[in-house]
Amino acid sequence: MEKLTLADIIKAVGGRQESGADCEITEVSTDTRDISKGSLFIPIRGERFDGHDFVAKAFEAGAAAVLADRDIKGKCVVRVSDTRKAYLDLAGWYRRRFPVTVVGITGSVGKTTTKEMVAAVLESRYKTLKTEGNFNNEIGLPRTLLRLDSSYQTAVIEMGMSHFGEISRLAKAAAPNMGVITNIGVSHIENLGSREGILKAKLEILDGMDEHAPLLLNSDNDLLSQAADELEREIITYGIDSPHADIRAVNIQETGLTTEFDIVFYGKKAHTVLPAIGKHNVLNALAAFAVGLINDVDPQAAVAALEQYTPAGMRQRIVDRRGMMVIEDCYNASPDSMLAALHALSAVGCTGRRIAVLSDMLELGSYSVRAHYDVGRAVAQSKADLLFCTGTDAAYIVKGAKEAGMDNAMFYPQRDDLVRAVRETVRPGDCLLFKASRGMKLEELMEKICGES
């Protein structure tokens, strides 16, 4: 972050200074553990805490000033109506200080992997800032934008949401010069009512984009293909099955841990070997390639960058553990990403048995039972030899698998019982998939099963 005056910040957030004088701000933080001398502390209310209770601690740690939306005593306090909104407003104002090209990415599934691939392609030519980890909400996105400085040329910003209005607020702050929507599935359908509702929420990315800014859409997705025909703006489509996509992948071959294919674009072709498996990763790579083209990245440089891609933590990362091939995919889960993970389990080279260890997909509302049941049927139709499940609605995964003819499908209400059963079953040469929503903390079981102890 580049230095700001407190007067600048007050102007950006529409605040009123209640104590102290103008000063220089070198960092912005919402966590007292990150406070350094010269920081601005913005206290945020959470479900279990109120950051305002830590203002004194922030000043003790060296904070130069604090924003607050309630009565607070301190050496330098700026009053605002809502600190969460002020944080986003400040980030949006700060982002507009830089002539940086911002790529906004959202979607039901695939947005984090796409973000990583897009960043890899852009980094082949430009200094690029990207969303780190899961900082894709109204607290994480401002944190990313406030890391900008005049040395950056591009930024890749991931936008997540669970309710209407969230993407709109994020997009208005990030002001993307181009947008990418990866997929419309059923994640957060509990809050948004239908896939059409999810599409409406994702299209809120347009609220922060100039009318001439291009929108990239996955035309293999039914709702996005329809949107591409209906939206009155520049649309660039990518896909595998869609014959009219602007950028397509053809001649796809999966070998071991890689996927080889040709990218066909505007009468040209580029051969690619992606160090990942699954059509979903090919689609993510196409989006990244398309962003590169728009930003004048040489096609061969883009391909070379994709060939160096490495998966982010716990997102279909394939590692060797005690002689077993383990697909670590514990970060999140939806019906679409479950199917993609099962495809990866089926496609990966394996000398032993293929074993799926699955748990609940969350936030599916009334659709949950059917969704878990359908995943179970998909397990039975995949190359998985054994299925182990724990959780609550994951019981329906086992039910679906058994009713589709899979005998080796087991459900364990107690997590420790599943750990014990899998540990007694696995042997070197086996390939294990671990997949569930983040809230299930399946990585803890993975460590107990595949760790050294």
TORKOL-821729 format. One record per residue (C-alpha): x, y, z. Coordinates in nm, 4 decimals, padded with zeros to 6 digits, always signed. Example, Ala and Ser with C-alpha at 12.3 -4.5 7.8 and 13.67 -1.06 7.14 Angstrom:
<<+01.2300,-00.4500,+00.7800>>
<<+01.3670,-00.1060,+00.7140>>
end
This chain:
<<+00.0000,+00.0000,+00.0000>>
<<+00.1142,+00.3513,-00.0776>>
<<+00.1020,+00.6108,+00.1985>>
<<-00.2173,+00.8129,+00.2482>>
<<-00.3094,+01.1021,+00.4701>>
<<-00.5921,+01.0632,+00.7157>>
<<-00.7597,+01.3547,+00.5370>>
<<-00.7604,+01.1453,+00.2160>>
<<-00.9211,+00.8567,+00.3983>>
<<-01.1883,+01.0744,+00.5587>>
<<-01.2783,+01.2079,+00.2151>>
<<-01.2918,+00.8549,+00.0709>>
<<-01.5238,+00.7139,+00.3371>>
<<-01.7301,+01.0229,+00.4162>>
<<-01.6222,+01.0202,+00.7797>>
<<-01.5964,+01.2822,+01.0531>>
<<-01.2860,+01.3211,+01.2672>>
<<-01.3767,+01.3245,+01.6362>>
<<-01.0291,+01.3397,+01.7886>>
<<-00.6656,+01.3758,+01.6861>>
<<-00.5045,+01.5509,+01.3908>>
<<-00.4211,+01.4675,+01.0321>>
<<-00.1483,+01.2046,+01.0040>>
<<+00.0186,+00.9687,+00.7602>>
<<-00.1265,+00.6185,+00.7150>>
<<+00.1013,+00.3406,+00.5910>>
<<-00.1215,+00.0331,+00.6366>>
<<-00.4871,-00.0566,+00.6885>>
<<-00.5832,-00.3478,+00.9128>>
<<-00.8947,-00.5102,+01.0563>>
<<-00.6945,-00.7352,+01.2890>>
<<-00.4975,-00.6056,+01.5885>>
<<-00.2484,-00.8896,+01.5369>>
<<-00.1404,-00.7219,+01.2120>>
<<-00.1102,-00.3676,+01.3460>>
<<+00.2156,-00.1817,+01.2884>>
<<+00.3154,+00.1773,+01.3568>>
<<+00.1229,+00.4129,+01.1301>>
<<-00.1668,+00.1729,+01.0674>>
<<-00.5322,+00.2632,+01.0319>>
<<-00.7418,+00.0147,+01.2321>>
<<-01.0928,-00.0589,+01.1027>>
<<-01.2929,-00.2591,+01.3589>>
<<-01.5417,-00.5024,+01.2017>>
<<-01.8334,-00.6726,+01.3729>>
<<-01.8445,-01.0502,+01.3357>>
<<-02.0872,-01.3139,+01.4563>>
<<-01.8959,-01.3700,+01.7797>>
<<-01.7038,-01.0453,+01.8323>>
<<-01.6985,-00.6715,+01.7752>>
<<-01.3678,-00.5239,+01.6609>>
<<-01.4527,-00.2022,+01.8463>>
<<-01.3722,-00.3879,+02.1690>>
<<-01.0076,-00.4029,+02.0567>>
<<-00.9524,-00.0346,+01.9743>>
<<-00.7390,+00.0269,+02.2840>>
<<-00.5248,-00.2724,+02.1922>>
<<-00.4842,-00.1347,+01.8368>>
<<-00.3580,+00.1996,+01.9682>>
<<-00.1189,+00.0185,+02.2035>>
<<+00.0180,-00.1761,+01.9047>>
<<+00.0962,+00.1476,+01.7160>>
<<-00.2197,+00.2337,+01.5232>>
<<-00.2201,+00.5985,+01.4150>>
<<-00.5980,+00.6220,+01.3787>>
<<-00.9189,+00.4225,+01.4044>>
<<-01.2445,+00.4275,+01.2101>>
<<-01.5478,+00.3580,+01.4280>>
<<-01.9249,+00.3462,+01.3946>>
<<-01.9933,+00.3759,+01.7682>>
<<-01.8666,+00.6014,+02.0476>>
<<-01.4973,+00.5239,+02.0980>>
<<-01.2316,+00.7028,+02.3008>>
<<-00.8828,+00.7311,+02.1539>>
<<-00.6079,+00.9630,+02.0370>>
<<-00.7336,+00.9734,+01.6752>>
<<-01.0849,+00.8531,+01.5918>>
<<-01.2838,+00.8990,+01.2701>>
<<-01.6567,+00.8346,+01.2950>>
<<-01.8374,+00.6592,+01.0077>>
<<-02.1871,+00.5169,+00.9748>>
<<-02.0724,+00.1579,+00.9066>>
<<-01.7119,+00.0368,+00.9318>>
<<-01.7677,-00.2581,+00.6981>>
<<-01.9018,-00.0272,+00.4270>>
<<-01.6261,+00.2271,+00.4969>>
<<-01.3617,-00.0425,+00.4471>>
<<-01.5051,-00.1307,+00.1051>>
<<-01.5481,+00.2360,+00.0114>>
<<-01.1869,+00.3093,+00.1024>>
<<-01.0630,+00.0142,-00.1039>>
<<-01.2676,+00.1256,-00.4053>>
<<-01.1403,+00.4825,-00.3797>>
<<-00.7822,+00.3586,-00.3434>>
<<-00.8115,+00.1187,-00.6413>>
<<-00.9110,+00.4086,-00.8660>>
<<-00.5836,+00.5882,-00.7919>>
<<-00.4009,+00.3401,-01.0169>>
<<-00.4286,+00.2820,-01.3940>>
<<-00.4196,-00.0926,-01.3328>>
<<-00.6123,-00.3440,-01.5459>>
<<-00.8407,-00.5390,-01.3120>>
<<-00.9843,-00.8793,-01.4023>>
<<-01.2864,-00.9711,-01.1900>>
<<-01.3672,-01.3419,-01.1569>>
<<-01.6778,-01.5048,-01.0138>>
<<-01.8783,-01.8240,-01.0622>>
<<-02.0349,-02.1125,-00.8736>>
<<-01.7273,-02.3315,-00.9105>>
<<-01.3821,-02.2895,-01.0596>>
<<-01.3241,-01.9255,-00.9723>>
<<-01.0184,-01.9815,-00.7522>>
<<-00.8460,-02.2127,-00.9999>>
<<-00.9332,-01.9754,-01.2827>>
<<-00.7941,-01.6863,-01.0787>>
<<-00.4668,-01.8725,-01.0320>>
<<-00.4415,-01.9578,-01.4021>>
<<-00.5307,-01.6043,-01.5131>>
<<-00.2668,-01.4628,-01.2795>>
<<-00.0082,-01.7082,-01.4132>>
<<-00.0795,-01.5992,-01.7719>>
<<-00.0736,-01.2272,-01.6943>>
<<+00.2442,-01.2606,-01.4861>>
<<+00.4230,-01.3780,-01.8012>>
<<+00.4135,-01.0150,-01.9163>>
<<+00.2950,-00.7881,-01.6346>>
<<+00.3508,-00.7386,-01.2641>>
<<+00.0265,-00.8831,-01.1294>>
<<-00.1563,-00.8655,-00.7982>>
<<-00.3994,-01.1467,-00.7186>>
<<-00.6448,-01.2437,-00.4475>>
<<-00.4617,-01.4609,-00.1962>>
<<-00.6281,-01.7645,-00.0430>>
<<-00.9990,-01.7214,+00.0161>>
<<-01.0014,-01.3434,+00.0600>>
<<-01.2876,-01.2991,-00.1867>>
<<-01.5601,-01.1411,+00.0298>>
<<-01.6382,-00.7927,+00.1639>>
<<-01.3523,-00.8173,+00.4117>>
<<-01.0998,-01.0005,+00.1943>>
<<-01.1453,-00.8040,-00.1290>>
<<-01.0612,-00.4639,+00.0285>>
<<-00.7558,-00.6220,+00.1853>>
<<-00.6389,-00.7257,-00.1624>>
<<-00.7130,-00.3916,-00.3294>>
<<-00.5252,-00.2039,-00.0581>>
<<-00.2117,-00.4015,-00.1492>>
<<-00.1962,-00.2198,-00.4830>>
<<+00.0812,+00.0256,-00.5558>>
<<+00.2067,+00.2045,-00.8656>>
<<+00.4317,-00.0872,-00.9641>>
<<+00.1393,-00.3179,-01.0492>>
<<+00.0086,-00.3343,-01.4042>>
<<-00.2689,-00.5925,-01.3653>>
<<-00.4751,-00.7364,-01.0816>>
<<-00.6843,-01.0549,-01.0679>>
<<-00.9654,-01.0229,-00.8166>>
<<-01.1850,-01.3141,-00.7104>>
<<-01.5405,-01.2366,-00.5973>>
<<-01.7455,-01.4747,-00.3852>>
<<-02.0968,-01.4385,-00.2505>>
<<-02.3829,-01.6175,-00.0796>>
<<-02.6599,-01.3534,-00.1091>>
<<-02.7913,-01.1010,-00.3594>>
<<-02.6097,-00.7678,-00.3595>>
<<-02.2692,-00.8960,-00.2495>>
<<-02.1116,-00.9228,-00.5949>>
<<-02.2539,-00.5802,-00.6805>>
<<-02.0797,-00.4210,-00.3838>>
<<-01.7531,-00.6029,-00.4549>>
<<-01.7601,-00.5123,-00.8241>>
<<-01.8274,-00.1462,-00.7544>>
<<-01.5164,-00.1406,-00.5364>>
<<-01.2910,-00.3399,-00.7694>>
<<-01.4156,-00.1721,-01.0910>>
<<-01.3071,-00.4576,-01.3209>>
<<-01.1871,-00.3728,-01.6703>>
<<-01.3092,-00.7178,-01.7717>>
<<-01.5101,-00.9902,-01.6016>>
<<-01.5127,-01.3701,-01.6073>>
<<-01.8027,-01.5933,-01.4978>>
<<-01.6878,-01.9533,-01.4828>>
<<-02.0049,-02.1473,-01.4147>>
<<-02.3615,-02.1303,-01.2835>>
<<-02.4280,-02.4304,-01.0613>>
<<-02.6214,-02.4727,-00.7380>>
<<-02.3806,-02.3395,-00.4741>>
<<-02.5728,-02.1137,-00.2304>>
<<-02.9043,-02.2115,-00.3889>>
<<-03.0426,-02.2178,-00.0341>>
<<-03.0117,-01.8371,-00.0239>>
<<-03.0717,-01.7535,-00.3899>>
<<-03.3674,-01.9776,-00.4633>>
<<-03.2801,-02.1154,-00.8069>>
<<-03.0019,-02.1395,-01.0636>>
<<-03.1618,-01.8414,-01.2363>>
<<-03.1256,-01.6521,-00.9094>>
<<-02.7605,-01.7542,-00.8935>>
<<-02.7082,-01.6255,-01.2487>>
<<-02.8691,-01.2941,-01.1545>>
<<-02.6382,-01.2652,-00.8523>>
<<-02.3257,-01.3462,-01.0556>>
<<-02.4187,-01.0958,-01.3255>>
<<-02.4014,-00.8254,-01.0606>>
<<-02.0324,-00.8121,-01.1586>>
<<-02.1527,-00.5856,-01.4399>>
<<-02.2524,-00.3237,-01.1807>>
<<-01.8864,-00.2302,-01.1403>>
<<-01.7841,-00.2588,-01.5057>>
<<-01.7801,+00.0090,-01.7739>>
<<-02.0335,-00.0527,-02.0510>>
<<-01.7465,-00.1231,-02.2927>>
<<-01.5642,-00.3689,-02.0623>>
<<-01.5740,-00.7253,-02.2046>>
<<-01.7383,-01.0133,-02.0175>>
<<-01.5988,-01.3659,-02.0644>>
<<-01.8504,-01.6493,-02.0288>>
<<-01.8239,-02.0288,-02.0274>>
<<-02.0622,-02.1139,-02.3116>>
<<-02.0692,-02.4835,-02.2167>>
<<-02.2848,-02.3771,-01.9229>>
<<-02.6515,-02.3616,-02.0239>>
<<-02.7431,-02.0429,-01.8390>>
<<-02.4249,-01.8585,-01.9337>>
<<-02.4713,-01.9572,-02.2992>>
<<-02.8200,-01.8095,-02.2848>>
<<-02.6886,-01.4952,-02.1146>>
<<-02.4250,-01.4564,-02.3868>>
<<-02.7037,-01.4300,-02.6448>>
<<-02.9119,-01.1858,-02.4407>>
<<-02.6619,-00.9393,-02.2934>>
<<-02.6060,-00.6191,-02.4918>>
<<-02.2315,-00.5740,-02.4428>>
<<-01.9057,-00.7257,-02.5671>>
<<-01.9142,-01.0960,-02.4835>>
<<-01.6266,-01.3395,-02.5377>>
<<-01.7163,-01.7063,-02.5003>>
<<-01.5015,-02.0091,-02.4324>>
<<-01.5894,-02.3765,-02.4194>>
<<-01.5292,-02.7350,-02.5166>>
<<-01.8676,-02.8665,-02.6282>>
<<-02.0079,-02.5372,-02.7557>>
<<-01.9302,-02.5279,-03.1303>>
<<-01.9716,-02.1510,-03.1573>>
<<-01.7436,-02.0508,-02.8689>>
<<-01.4855,-01.7876,-02.9600>>
<<-01.2099,-01.9871,-02.7895>>
<<-01.2334,-02.3678,-02.7810>>
<<-01.0397,-02.6702,-02.6653>>
<<-01.0209,-02.9671,-02.9016>>
<<-00.8298,-03.2966,-02.9196>>
<<-00.8387,-03.3367,-02.5404>>
<<-00.6372,-03.6292,-02.4028>>
<<-00.5772,-03.7108,-02.0358>>
<<-00.2522,-03.8894,-01.9570>>
<<-00.1428,-03.9618,-01.6022>>
<<-00.1498,-03.6288,-01.4209>>
<<-00.1729,-03.4025,-01.7270>>
<<-00.4286,-03.3012,-01.9872>>
<<-00.3145,-03.2327,-02.3430>>
<<-00.5286,-03.0304,-02.5836>>
<<-00.5319,-02.7713,-02.8604>>
<<-00.6730,-02.4224,-02.8080>>
<<-00.8489,-02.2969,-03.1210>>
<<-00.8930,-01.9194,-03.1340>>
<<-00.9810,-01.6831,-03.4164>>
<<-00.8469,-01.9129,-03.6875>>
<<-00.5299,-02.0061,-03.4956>>
<<-00.4263,-02.3010,-03.2794>>
<<-00.2015,-02.3444,-02.9741>>
<<-00.1040,-02.6809,-02.8284>>
<<-00.1167,-02.7039,-02.4489>>
<<-00.0121,-02.9577,-02.1852>>
<<-00.1830,-02.8664,-01.8586>>
<<-00.0448,-03.0197,-01.5350>>
<<-00.3982,-03.0980,-01.4131>>
<<-00.6762,-03.3346,-01.5117>>
<<-01.0416,-03.2871,-01.5952>>
<<-01.2479,-03.0919,-01.8466>>
<<-01.3269,-02.8371,-01.5759>>
<<-00.9579,-02.7472,-01.5599>>
<<-00.9443,-02.7205,-01.9381>>
<<-01.2303,-02.4683,-01.9196>>
<<-01.0446,-02.2738,-01.6514>>
<<-00.7354,-02.2699,-01.8719>>
<<-00.9394,-02.1427,-02.1675>>
<<-01.0637,-01.8514,-01.9574>>
<<-00.7063,-01.7672,-01.8596>>
<<-00.5890,-01.7923,-02.2215>>
<<-00.8733,-01.5621,-02.3300>>
<<-00.7818,-01.3022,-02.0658>>
<<-00.4240,-01.3196,-02.1899>>
<<-00.5295,-01.2557,-02.5488>>
<<-00.7337,-00.9503,-02.4482>>
<<-00.4304,-00.8145,-02.2634>>
<<-00.1834,-00.8700,-02.5487>>
<<-00.0060,-01.1676,-02.3936>>
<<+00.1599,-01.3692,-02.6684>>
<<-00.0345,-01.6965,-02.7152>>
<<+00.2779,-01.9092,-02.6768>>
<<+00.3713,-01.7219,-02.3590>>
<<+00.0208,-01.7876,-02.2271>>
<<+00.0510,-02.1585,-02.3065>>
<<+00.3922,-02.1741,-02.1401>>
<<+00.2470,-02.0117,-01.8281>>
<<-00.0409,-02.2602,-01.8151>>
<<+00.2047,-02.5466,-01.8430>>
<<+00.3705,-02.4216,-01.5219>>
<<+00.0422,-02.3956,-01.3293>>
<<+00.0310,-02.5503,-00.9810>>
<<-00.2989,-02.6028,-00.7933>>
<<-00.3738,-02.3887,-00.4887>>
<<-00.3859,-02.5626,-00.1500>>
<<-00.6550,-02.8294,-00.1003>>
<<-00.7997,-02.7709,-00.4478>>
<<-00.7565,-03.0955,-00.6374>>
<<-00.3879,-03.1060,-00.5488>>
<<-00.2392,-03.4485,-00.6187>>
<<+00.0391,-03.5628,-00.3875>>
<<+00.2128,-03.8856,-00.2884>>
<<+00.1552,-03.9862,+00.0722>>
<<+00.3118,-04.3034,+00.2111>>
<<+00.3030,-04.4640,-00.1331>>
<<-00.0577,-04.3641,-00.1997>>
<<-00.1743,-04.1066,-00.4527>>
<<-00.3939,-03.8541,-00.2698>>
<<-00.6231,-03.6015,-00.4366>>
<<-00.6578,-03.3225,-00.1797>>
<<-00.9817,-03.1410,-00.2606>>
<<-01.1140,-03.0345,+00.0803>>
<<-01.1530,-02.6631,+00.0203>>
<<-01.5138,-02.6628,-00.0942>>
<<-01.7774,-02.8751,-00.2619>>
<<-02.0887,-02.8502,-00.4748>>
<<-02.2584,-03.1066,-00.6999>>
<<-02.0647,-02.9795,-01.0024>>
<<-01.7275,-02.9838,-00.8290>>
<<-01.8018,-03.3286,-00.6832>>
<<-01.8559,-03.4624,-01.0354>>
<<-01.5342,-03.2973,-01.1505>>
<<-01.3443,-03.4530,-00.8599>>
<<-01.4856,-03.7971,-00.9355>>
<<-01.3739,-03.7549,-01.2945>>
<<-01.0258,-03.6737,-01.1687>>
<<-01.0269,-03.9851,-00.9494>>
<<-01.1310,-04.1937,-01.2500>>
<<-00.8806,-04.0369,-01.4898>>
<<-00.5661,-04.0331,-01.2777>>
<<-00.3135,-04.3125,-01.3335>>
<<-00.3464,-04.5609,-01.0450>>
<<-00.1838,-04.8994,-00.9864>>
<<-00.4150,-04.9864,-00.6969>>
<<-00.7753,-04.9157,-00.6059>>
<<-00.9598,-04.5871,-00.6420>>
<<-01.1165,-04.4789,-00.3122>>
<<-01.3533,-04.1840,-00.2604>>
<<-01.3723,-04.0326,+00.0895>>
<<-01.6594,-03.7832,+00.0853>>
<<-01.8600,-03.5708,+00.3260>>
<<-02.1369,-03.3114,+00.3152>>
<<-02.1938,-03.0381,+00.0591>>
<<-02.3321,-02.7396,+00.2505>>
<<-02.5756,-02.4553,+00.1755>>
<<-02.7934,-02.6542,-00.0649>>
<<-03.1186,-02.6120,+00.1298>>
<<-03.4097,-02.8260,+00.0143>>
<<-03.2012,-02.9456,-00.2800>>
<<-02.9463,-03.1112,-00.0501>>
<<-03.0927,-03.4627,-00.0207>>
<<-03.1363,-03.5007,-00.3957>>
<<-02.7937,-03.3507,-00.4673>>
<<-02.6146,-03.5905,-00.2322>>
<<-02.8115,-03.8857,-00.3673>>
<<-02.7175,-03.7935,-00.7258>>
<<-02.3506,-03.7650,-00.6282>>
<<-02.3752,-04.1195,-00.4896>>
<<-02.5116,-04.2462,-00.8198>>
<<-02.2232,-04.0695,-00.9939>>
<<-01.9751,-04.2443,-00.7636>>
<<-02.1235,-04.5785,-00.8638>>
<<-02.0889,-04.4881,-01.2312>>
<<-01.7281,-04.3707,-01.1889>>
<<-01.4188,-04.5884,-01.1595>>
<<-01.4207,-04.5652,-00.7794>>
<<-01.3742,-04.9066,-00.6164>>
<<-01.4695,-04.8029,-00.2625>>
<<-01.6704,-04.5200,-00.1071>>
<<-01.6368,-04.4000,+00.2517>>
<<-01.8638,-04.1204,+00.3814>>
<<-01.9212,-03.9312,+00.7034>>
<<-02.1291,-03.6294,+00.7958>>
<<-02.5062,-03.5838,+00.7812>>
<<-02.6484,-03.5592,+00.4297>>
<<-02.3512,-03.7626,+00.3060>>
<<-02.5593,-04.0636,+00.4126>>
<<-02.7579,-04.0002,+00.0958>>
<<-02.4391,-04.0281,-00.1101>>
<<-02.4041,-04.3842,+00.0157>>
<<-02.7744,-04.4500,-00.0443>>
<<-02.7475,-04.3294,-00.4028>>
<<-02.4333,-04.5330,-00.4646>>
<<-02.5836,-04.8527,-00.3249>>
<<-02.9067,-04.8126,-00.5203>>
<<-02.6972,-04.7618,-00.8348>>
<<-02.5271,-05.0970,-00.7753>>
<<-02.2152,-05.0113,-00.5727>>
<<-02.1691,-05.2607,-00.2892>>
<<-01.8511,-05.1142,-00.1381>>
<<-02.0163,-04.7955,-00.0084>>
<<-01.9958,-04.7287,+00.3654>>
<<-02.1332,-04.4520,+00.5877>>
<<-01.9865,-04.3719,+00.9299>>
<<-02.1770,-04.1283,+01.1544>>
<<-01.8675,-04.0976,+01.3752>>
<<-01.5643,-03.9415,+01.2074>>
<<-01.3149,-04.1485,+01.4072>>
<<-01.4840,-04.4675,+01.2874>>
<<-01.4319,-04.3582,+00.9264>>
<<-01.0649,-04.2821,+00.9941>>
<<-01.0158,-04.6251,+01.1472>>
<<-01.1941,-04.8034,+00.8612>>
<<-01.0033,-04.6241,+00.5857>>
<<-00.6669,-04.6705,+00.7577>>
<<-00.7341,-05.0442,+00.7863>>
<<-00.8293,-05.0605,+00.4177>>
<<-00.5768,-04.8537,+00.2229>>
<<-00.2459,-04.9835,+00.0966>>
<<+00.0392,-04.8508,-00.1220>>
<<-00.0639,-04.7960,-00.4823>>
<<-00.4173,-04.6870,-00.3968>>
<<-00.5523,-04.3490,-00.5061>>
<<-00.7686,-04.1593,-00.2561>>
<<-00.9966,-03.8627,-00.3190>>
<<-01.0928,-03.6429,-00.0235>>
<<-01.3794,-03.4054,-00.1065>>
<<-01.6314,-03.2050,+00.1001>>
<<-01.7383,-02.8519,+00.1796>>
<<-01.4879,-02.6488,+00.3786>>
<<-01.7064,-02.6508,+00.6887>>
<<-01.6688,-03.0296,+00.7198>>
<<-01.2928,-02.9965,+00.7809>>
<<-01.2235,-03.3161,+00.5906>>
<<-00.8539,-03.2265,+00.5744>>
<<-00.8316,-03.3204,+00.9433>>
<<-00.9417,-03.6746,+00.8606>>
<<-00.7108,-03.6809,+00.5602>>
<<-00.4141,-03.6070,+00.7856>>
<<-00.5141,-03.8811,+01.0275>>
<<-00.5521,-04.1306,+00.7443>>
<<-00.2563,-04.0360,+00.5263>>
<<-00.0188,-03.8754,+00.7745>>
<<+00.3018,-04.0349,+00.8868>>
<<+00.1799,-04.1377,+01.2335>>
end
